[in-house]
Amino acid sequence: TQLLEQSPQFLSIQEGENLTVYCNSSSVFSSLQWYRQEPGEGPVLLVTVVTGGEVKKLKRLTFQFGDARKDSSLHITAAQPGDTGLYLCAGETSGSRLTFGEGTQLTVNP
Amino acid sequence: GAGVSQSPSNKVTEKGKDVELRCDPISGHTALYWYRQRLGQGLEFLIYFQGNSAPDKSGLPSDRFSAERTGESVSTLTIQRTQQEDSAVYLCASSLSRREQFFGPGTRLTVL
């Protein structure tokens, strides 16, 4: 059972464009994390959101946790080629386990 | 070490052989996780160790998969009688807090 659905699965845009990636579930999570993974490496944590409705900003990246703590979004402003990578959302369930989405493969073309 | 290390980085094996994958967590991290990632997909939870508690093995896909951890140090994931469907990147992560996991670079397993 896939608890977390990410969309879109693939996204290819030009440098300078804005984009939003979505992470949706029917389950409630105590927290939700976003990771970025580059080829040949493990995922690296970008942010953790805990409170429903919470918004966090990390330079050009804005993360939002839904009011009901079932969904989240990642918005990137003025994307750059260095933003290219696989973006993964992960929801924290019981027992400190993380359930990962399938990921969004982002390509930013110069 | 500075981060989580895994070995080997790549492993090619023949169908039916056993393989052992190693993970060295960040020193002092009490929790250790193993995940499997198929090409272009998200991470599939396999097993979780927390201190001296019994591990959470609920993600292991079959009895061919097993893992051990000695105290709060090295962990080994063993896959017996490998199948082609086992081909994937196996990622290890360690953590001190519940919410931040630090990942190693993974072991890419190819079963011919």
Interface residues (C-beta under 8 A of the other chain):
Chain A: L4 Q6 S31 Q33 G40 E41 G42 P43 V44 L45 T48 L86 L88 A90 E92 G95 S96 R97 L98 T99 F100 G101 E102 G103 Q105
Chain B: V4 A31 Y33 Y35 G40 Q41 G42 L43 E44 F45 Y48 Q50 D56 L91 A93 R98 R99 E100 Q101 F102 F103 G104 P105 G106
